[in-house]
């Protein structure tokens, strides 16, 4: 399996991780943390799908690099706004939002460690 397919397949693992952790956090920590995890997870899924779309444009037959810096700034500005909102709003929790923003990386690294331990696929 190629690195691109692993990246694309990671979206379903991220959705699964966000769902399970938000349900578990609802019973353990309460509503604010659960909503924050959902907010951070939705934000990172949007950001990573935007990044994947930019990467597909770069490797297409007619690459355009005009929007790369703008896309980077847009994604990280959105992450900063979401973290700022969760810090200043009483109905959200900044740690839950931060965890939600990190779920894509957690799922990606978890998938890589699993593949390594089970003698999984090598990158092409």
Secondary structure, DSSP 8 states (H G I E B T S, - for coil): --HHHHHHHHHHHHHHHHHHHHHHHHHHT-HHHHHHHHHHHHHHHHHHHHHHHHHHHHTSSS---TTHHHHHHHHHHHHHHHHHHHHH-TTS-HHHHHHHHHHHHHHHHHHHHHHHHTT-----
